[in-house]
Amino acid sequence: MSTSSETRETRETPGTSSGTAVGPTTGRATDQTTGHAGHAGHAKGRDAGAPVRGTRLTLRAATLGRPDAAALADVDLDVPPGEILTVVGPSGCGKSTLLRTLAGLLPALTGAVEQDGRPIGGPAADRALVFQEDALLPWRTLLANVELPLAIQGTPRADRRKLAADWLERVGLADRARQLPHRVSGGQRQRAQLARALAAGPRAVLMDEPFGALDAQTRAGMQDLLVEVLRGTGATVVFVTHDVDEALFLGDRVALLGAGSLVAVRDVPRPRERAAHDDPARVALRHAVLTSLNT
């Protein structure tokens, strides 16, 4: 199916966050199907003159998984700088394998996996990975957890403390900065993890069902928060989820994975608009995605 092209949400680059991390033009993008790379490759959602801080992530004829158990075969996918690509598919179809390959944690078995045209040979500080489990260090305060990637990259103590405090304020945790992780709620821990992932200015953020363990109300709040804090970073985002509505709310495009393959990549009409839930084009896309997942 096809959807109407949309002018994407502006996500301009600020001058306040730089360094490394742990762990609009208009026009229609071409739909992709397995074996046919064809995305137009434009950076969505930014003013024409805004600098691009995101990074291009590309897979070409890539087989992913382990030598004794390939999960995905012949994957062709191009994620342009600044795009939010959501990824859906049934359990065990290779969503997390795709994410870990882009993170450099799992080498491709065949084909090419590249960042800005250069092979991805391992983890890199400018690709941050966010898990469903918050992975905060339990003996460090929220502030100290957010400081960690900045300390690793050598940011002076005073500077990294200010940056960490600023990010905690952005995610609504300024009054919890001195708390240990076990003293705050699951949603607050995920907010802290998001602040830690973004504090050092990664060019790509790879998210593996980060809100999957949260209740519906907290999850919706985290989706809105993610949209807000990404505004201004320019980061490229690949977001894996089981929730089709979440995928269609957050993504500029949604990638559909099936049994061992990338089935299709579709443009999402009116991404990041709550009011678009009942838009006929969005409803039709939701139906197509659900049908694909059930076949």
C-alpha positions as CSV (number, residue, x, y, z in Angstrom):
1,M,0.0,0.0,0.0
2,S,1.1,3.6,-0.3
3,T,0.6,6.6,1.9
4,S,0.6,10.3,1.3
5,S,3.9,12.1,1.8
6,E,4.2,14.4,4.7
7,T,6.5,17.2,5.8
8,R,8.2,15.8,8.9
9,E,8.5,17.3,12.3
10,T,11.4,19.8,12.7
11,R,14.3,18.5,14.8
12,E,16.9,21.2,14.7
13,T,20.4,20.9,16.1
14,P,21.2,22.7,19.3
15,G,24.6,23.9,20.4
16,T,24.4,22.5,23.9
17,S,25.1,18.8,23.6
18,S,28.1,17.3,21.8
19,G,30.5,14.4,22.2
20,T,30.0,10.7,22.4
21,A,27.7,8.3,24.2
22,V,27.8,5.0,25.9
23,G,26.7,2.1,24.8
24,P,12.3,19.6,6.0
25,T,12.7,18.7,3.0
26,T,9.5,17.5,1.4
27,G,9.0,14.7,-1.0
28,R,7.9,11.1,-1.0
29,A,10.2,8.3,0.1
30,T,10.0,5.1,-2.0
31,D,8.7,2.1,-0.2
32,Q,11.2,-0.7,0.2
33,T,10.6,-4.4,0.0
34,T,13.1,-7.2,0.6
35,G,15.8,-7.1,-2.0
36,H,15.0,-3.7,-3.3
37,A,16.8,-0.7,-1.7
38,G,15.0,2.4,-2.9
39,H,14.5,4.9,-0.1
40,A,15.0,8.4,-1.3
41,G,17.4,9.1,1.5
42,H,16.4,12.6,2.4
43,A,16.7,13.8,6.0
44,K,13.1,14.2,7.3
45,G,11.8,16.7,9.7
46,R,14.4,19.6,9.6
47,D,14.6,23.1,8.3
48,A,16.4,23.4,5.0
49,G,19.3,25.2,6.5
50,A,19.6,23.2,9.7
51,P,22.8,21.2,10.2
52,V,22.5,17.4,10.2
53,R,23.9,15.6,13.2
54,G,22.4,12.3,12.5
55,T,24.1,9.4,10.7
56,R,23.1,7.2,7.8
57,L,22.7,3.5,8.6
58,T,22.7,1.1,5.7
59,L,22.4,-2.7,5.2
60,R,23.0,-4.2,1.7
61,A,22.2,-7.8,1.0
62,A,22.9,-8.5,4.6
63,T,22.3,-11.9,6.4
64,L,22.1,-11.4,10.1
65,G,22.3,-13.7,13.1
66,R,24.7,-16.3,14.3
67,P,26.5,-18.8,12.1
68,D,24.4,-21.7,13.2
69,A,21.1,-19.7,13.3
70,A,20.6,-16.9,10.7
71,A,17.7,-14.7,11.7
72,L,17.3,-12.4,8.7
73,A,18.5,-12.9,5.1
74,D,19.2,-10.6,2.2
75,V,18.3,-7.4,4.1
76,D,18.4,-4.1,2.1
77,L,17.7,-1.1,4.3
78,D,18.7,2.5,4.3
79,V,18.0,4.8,7.3
80,P,18.9,8.4,6.4
81,P,20.2,10.9,8.9
82,G,17.6,12.2,11.3
83,E,14.9,9.7,10.6
84,I,13.0,7.7,13.2
85,L,12.5,4.2,11.8
86,T,10.3,1.9,13.9
87,V,10.6,-1.9,13.5
88,V,7.8,-4.4,14.1
89,G,7.4,-8.1,13.7
90,P,6.4,-11.2,15.4
91,S,8.4,-12.6,18.3
92,G,11.6,-14.3,17.1
93,C,11.6,-12.6,13.7
94,G,15.0,-10.9,14.2
95,K,14.1,-7.4,15.4
96,S,16.7,-7.4,18.2
97,T,19.2,-9.1,15.9
98,L,18.8,-6.2,13.5
99,L,19.3,-3.7,16.3
100,R,22.4,-5.4,17.7
101,T,23.9,-5.7,14.2
102,L,23.5,-1.9,13.7
103,A,25.0,-1.4,17.2
104,G,28.1,-3.4,16.2
105,L,27.5,-6.1,18.8
106,L,26.8,-8.8,16.2
107,P,28.6,-8.9,12.9
108,A,26.7,-9.6,9.7
109,L,27.1,-13.1,8.3
110,T,27.1,-11.8,4.7
111,G,26.6,-8.5,3.0
112,A,27.4,-5.0,4.2
113,V,26.4,-3.0,7.3
114,E,27.6,0.6,7.2
115,Q,27.5,3.9,9.0
116,D,27.9,6.8,6.6
117,G,29.3,4.5,4.0
118,R,31.9,3.0,6.3
119,P,31.7,-0.6,7.6
120,I,30.4,-1.1,11.1
121,G,33.1,-3.2,12.7
122,G,32.0,-3.0,16.4
123,P,30.4,-0.8,19.0
124,A,31.0,2.9,18.7
125,A,30.4,5.8,21.1
126,D,28.2,7.7,18.6
127,R,25.7,4.9,18.5
128,A,23.8,4.6,21.8
129,L,21.8,1.5,22.6
130,V,18.8,1.6,24.9
131,F,17.3,-1.6,26.3
132,Q,13.9,-2.5,27.8
133,E,15.7,-3.1,31.1
134,D,17.0,0.3,32.3
135,A,20.6,-1.0,32.9
136,L,21.3,1.8,35.4
137,L,24.2,1.1,37.8
138,P,22.4,0.6,41.2
139,W,25.1,2.1,43.3
140,R,25.2,5.4,41.4
141,T,22.7,8.1,41.7
142,L,20.6,9.1,38.7
143,L,22.9,12.1,38.2
144,A,26.0,9.9,38.4
145,N,24.5,7.4,36.0
146,V,23.8,10.2,33.4
147,E,27.3,11.5,33.9
148,L,28.9,8.2,33.2
149,P,29.2,8.4,29.3
150,L,30.4,12.0,29.7
151,A,33.1,10.8,32.2
152,I,34.2,8.0,29.8
153,Q,34.7,10.5,27.0
154,G,36.7,12.7,29.2
155,T,34.4,15.6,29.8
156,P,35.6,17.7,32.7
157,R,33.7,17.1,36.0
158,A,32.0,20.5,36.2
159,D,30.9,20.4,32.6
160,R,29.6,16.8,32.8
161,R,27.7,17.5,36.0
162,K,26.0,20.5,34.4
163,L,25.1,18.5,31.2
164,A,23.8,15.6,33.3
165,A,21.7,17.9,35.4
166,D,20.4,19.7,32.3
167,W,19.3,16.3,30.8
168,L,17.6,15.2,34.0
169,E,15.7,18.4,34.0
170,R,14.7,17.8,30.4
171,V,13.2,14.4,31.3
172,G,11.5,15.7,34.4
173,L,13.8,14.3,37.0
174,A,15.6,17.3,38.4
175,D,14.2,16.6,41.8
176,R,15.3,13.0,41.7
177,A,18.9,13.6,40.7
178,R,20.4,12.4,44.0
179,Q,18.2,9.3,44.3
180,L,19.5,5.8,43.7
181,P,17.7,3.8,40.9
182,H,15.9,1.5,43.3
183,R,14.3,4.5,45.0
184,V,12.4,5.7,41.9
185,S,9.7,4.1,39.7
186,G,10.2,2.1,36.6
187,G,9.1,5.0,34.4
188,Q,11.5,7.3,36.1
189,R,14.3,4.8,35.6
190,Q,13.5,4.7,31.9
191,R,13.6,8.5,31.9
192,A,17.0,8.4,33.5
193,Q,18.2,5.8,30.9
194,L,17.0,8.0,28.1
195,A,18.8,11.0,29.6
196,R,22.0,9.0,29.9
197,A,21.7,7.7,26.3
198,L,21.3,11.3,24.9
199,A,23.5,13.3,27.2
200,A,26.7,12.8,25.2
201,G,25.1,13.6,21.8
202,P,25.0,10.3,19.9
203,R,24.4,10.4,16.2
204,A,22.2,7.3,16.3
205,V,20.0,5.9,19.1
206,L,19.1,2.3,18.9
207,M,16.1,1.4,21.1
208,D,15.1,-2.2,21.9
209,E,11.5,-2.1,23.2
210,P,12.4,0.5,25.8
211,F,8.8,1.0,27.0
212,G,7.7,-2.6,26.8
213,A,7.5,-3.2,30.5
214,L,5.6,0.0,31.3
215,D,1.9,0.4,31.9
216,A,-0.2,2.0,29.2
217,Q,-0.4,5.5,30.7
218,T,3.3,5.6,31.6
219,R,4.2,4.2,28.1
220,A,2.2,7.0,26.4
221,G,3.9,9.6,28.5
222,M,7.3,8.1,27.6
223,Q,6.5,8.2,23.9
224,D,5.6,11.9,24.2
225,L,8.8,12.5,26.2
226,L,10.9,10.8,23.6
227,V,9.5,13.0,20.9
228,E,10.2,16.1,23.0
229,V,13.8,15.2,23.9
230,L,14.7,14.1,20.4
231,R,13.6,17.4,19.1
232,G,16.8,19.4,18.7
233,T,19.2,16.4,18.6
234,G,19.0,15.5,14.9
235,A,19.8,11.9,15.9
236,T,18.9,8.9,13.7
237,V,16.6,6.5,15.7
238,V,15.9,2.9,15.1
239,F,13.1,1.8,17.5
240,V,12.1,-1.8,17.9
241,T,8.6,-2.4,19.3
242,H,5.8,-5.1,19.5
243,D,3.2,-2.3,19.7
244,V,1.9,-1.3,16.2
245,D,0.2,1.9,17.5
246,E,3.5,2.9,19.1
247,A,5.4,2.2,15.9
248,L,2.9,4.3,13.8
249,F,3.0,7.2,16.3
250,L,6.8,7.5,16.6
251,G,8.1,6.5,13.2
252,D,8.7,8.4,10.0
253,R,8.6,5.0,8.5
254,V,7.9,1.5,9.8
255,A,9.9,-1.6,8.8
256,L,7.9,-4.9,8.8
257,L,9.9,-8.0,9.6
258,G,8.5,-11.5,8.8
259,A,9.9,-15.0,9.0
260,G,13.5,-14.5,8.2
261,S,13.2,-11.4,6.0
262,L,12.4,-7.7,5.8
263,V,9.0,-7.7,4.3
264,A,8.5,-4.0,3.6
265,V,9.2,-0.5,4.7
266,R,6.3,1.9,4.7
267,D,5.9,5.7,5.1
268,V,3.8,6.7,8.1
269,P,1.3,9.5,7.5
270,R,1.4,12.3,10.1
271,P,4.0,10.8,12.4
272,R,4.1,11.9,16.1
273,E,0.5,13.4,15.9
274,R,-1.9,11.9,18.5
275,A,-4.8,13.3,16.5
276,A,-3.8,11.2,13.5
277,H,-4.8,8.0,15.1
278,D,-8.1,8.0,13.2
279,D,-6.8,9.5,10.0
280,P,-8.0,7.2,7.2
281,A,-4.4,6.8,5.8
282,R,-3.1,5.9,9.3
283,V,-6.0,3.4,9.8
284,A,-5.3,1.8,6.5
285,L,-1.6,1.5,7.3
286,R,-2.4,0.0,10.7
287,H,-4.6,-2.6,9.1
288,A,-1.9,-3.5,6.5
289,V,0.7,-3.8,9.3
290,L,-1.5,-6.0,11.4
291,T,-2.4,-8.2,8.4
292,S,1.3,-8.6,7.6
293,L,2.0,-9.6,11.2
294,N,-0.8,-12.2,11.2
295,T,0.3,-13.9,7.9
